Amino acid sequence: MSATAVLAPERRDVLRRRIRIVVAVTITWNVTEAIAALFAGAAASSAALIGFGLDSIIEVLSAAAVAWQFAAPDPQKREKAALRVIAVSFFALAAYVSVDAGLSLLGLREAEHSPIGIAIAALSLVIMPFLSWFERRTGRELGSASAVADSKQTLICTYLSAALLVGLLLNSLLDWAWADSVAALVIVVVAVREGVEAWKGDACCAAPVAVLTGERRAAVCEDGCGVADGHR
């Protein structure tokens, strides 16, 4: 039995409304963040900043997929498609940032100082952890793997903000231009890992949402997917 089946209708409606609200806030912030990061990244030839801006756009797509899912009378019917969108968006980000960071490491471009980028990364470190925590908590109670996956996407933004901030500070304070590309490659590694997890979450054979949200461990079934075998 799914988590949503044991929730009272009133509580389920409240949780779905909360998901829609946090998704709207996340989209608004990430659109602003993406525009600022992309302009600042282009001005400074920063692969890390451009990658961060693209990640913000992908977060918008991910949040929009969840918003589309929860706009339906029965959101669970759209969960598979929402998870597919989240996974593919991660892979697209990884591909682009890999090429951009590679060009920088080969010396074809050199990142310049970016005070605006530093400010963007610092603000993101303050805002994104709360949004991730709120959506993850709500998604787990509701039993929505896509909401939890989207909250992980938001949490990744926090980690990437930290990596970006370190790279930009090293470049500005010590003139280590290569630190920008290293920060960008951190984005790539995290994006690929999370893309694979989102894709597996979609493909698993009748895996309970407790497995997808990390509350129960999974055993391997015949087709290689996970089925729950008990609590952690």
N, C-alpha and C positions, 0 to 999 in steps of 0.2 A: 504494500500500500504506500502511495506517495505521501510526502509530507503535507501537501496541500489537501489531501483527502481527510486528514484528521483535524484540520483547522476549522474553527467556526467560520461561517460565511462572513460575519462582520469583521473578524480579525483578518481574514484573507483579503478583504477589500481594503482594509487599512494598510496592510503590507504592500499591496499592489500600488496603492496611491503613493506610499512613501518611495517605492522604486521609481515611479514616474517623476516625482519631485527631485530626487537626487540625480537622476539621469538628466533632467533639464538643467540643473545647476552645473553638472559636469560638462555638458555640451557648451554652455555659455562660457565657462572659464576656459575650456580648451580651444574654442574658436579664437578668443582673445589672445591666449598664449601662443597659438600656432602662428597667427599673423605677426605678432611681435618677434617671435623666435626666427621665423623665416626671413623677415626683413633684416633683422640684426645679423643672422647667419650669412646672408648674401653680402651684406656690407663688409663683414669681417672675413669672408671666405672660410667660415668655420663649418667643417663637416659635422662636428658634434652639435652645434646649434641648429643646423639645417635638419639633422636627424631628429633632434628633439622636437622641432616644429612639426616634422612629418609624423612623429609619434603622437603629437597632440591631435593632428588631423585623424589619425587612425583611432584614437580614443573617441573622437566625435562619431566616427562610423560605428565603432563598437557600442557606444551608448545609444546611438540612433537605432541600432539593431535591437537592443533591449527595449527601447521605447516602442518600437514597432511591434515587438512581441507582446508587450503588456497592454497594447491598445486593443488587442483581440479579446473577445469574450472568454476564450479559453487559451491563455498564453502558452500552456504546455505544448499545444499543437505546433507552435512556431519556434520551439526551443532548438530543434535541430538546425533550422536555417540560420537562427541567430548565432549559434556556435560556429557554424561554417564561416559566416561573415567575419567573426572575431579572429578565427584561425588564419584565414587567407590574408587579412589585413596585417597580421603580425609578419607573415612571410614576405609580403610586399615591402614592408618597412625594412626588413633585414637585407633584402636584395639591393635596395637603393642605397642605404647607408654604407653597405660593404663597398660598393663601387666608389662612392664619394670619399670614404676614408682611405681607400687604396690610392686614389689620385693624390691625396695629401701626403701619404707616407712615401710615395714615389717622387715627391718633390715637385709635382706639377702645379701645386698651389700651396700657399702657406697661410695659416690662420693668423689674423691680426687680433689685437686686444679688443674686447667687447664688454664695456661696463654695463650696457643694456642687457646683454646675455647673462651676466652675473646676477643682475637684479631679478631677471625672469626666473632663473634657477632657484634663487633664494625664496622667492614668493611661492613657487611651486612646492618647495619643501615644507612650507607652512600649511598650505591649503589641501593638497592632495591626500595626505594620510587620513584626515578626518572624513573626506568624501568616500575613500575606499572602505574605511571601517564601518561607516553607516550603511553602505550598500551591501557589504559582505554580511553584516549582522542580519539585515533584513532579508537578504536572499537566502541565507541558510535557514531562517525560520520558515520562510515561505516554501523552501524546497526547490529553488530555481537554480539549476546549474549555470545557466547563461548569466544571471545576475551576479553569481559568485565569480564567474570567469571575467565579467566586466569589472568587478571590483578589484580583481587581481591585475587587470590591465591598468587600472588607476593607481594601484600600489606600485606597479612597475615604474610609473611616472615619477614616483618619489625616489626610487633607487636611481633612476636615470638623472633626476635633478641633482642628486648628490654627486654622481659621476661627472655630470656636465660642469657643476660648480667647481669641483676639484680641477678638472682639465682647464677651465677658463682661468682660474686663479693661478695655476702653475704657469700658464702662458703669459698672463699679465705681470705676475710678480717675478718670475724667473726667466721669462722669455723662452719657455720650453714649448715651441710650436707643436712638437710631436705629441704632447699630452692631449691636444684636442682630438687627434685621430685615435688615440688609445681610448679616450672617453667614448668616441663614436663606436668603436668596436665592442665596447661593453654593451652598448645599446643593441648591437646585432646579436650577440650571444643570448641576451635575455629575451629578445624578441623571438628568436628561433625556438628556444625552450618553451616559452609560453604558447607559441603557435602550435607546437606539437601536442602540448597538453590539452589545448582547446579542441584540437581535431580528434584526439583520442576520447575526450569527454563526449563528443558527438557520436563517435562510432561504436562505443561500448555496447555490448549486447545486453539489453535490459538491465543495465547497471542502476541500482537505486541511487537517488540523488545524494544520499548520505556518503556514497563512495566518491561521487564527483565533487562534493564539497569538502572532502577530507575528513569527515567524521567517522568513517568506517574504512577499514582496509579491504582490499579486493583480492580475490583469488583468480587464477586464470581459467577461463572456460575454453571450450573446444576451439573457438575461432580466435583465441588469443586475447579476448577482451576480458574485462574484470567483472566479477560478480562478488557481492559482499559475502564475507565469511565471518563477520563478527565485529565487535567494537574494538577500538584501539585500547 
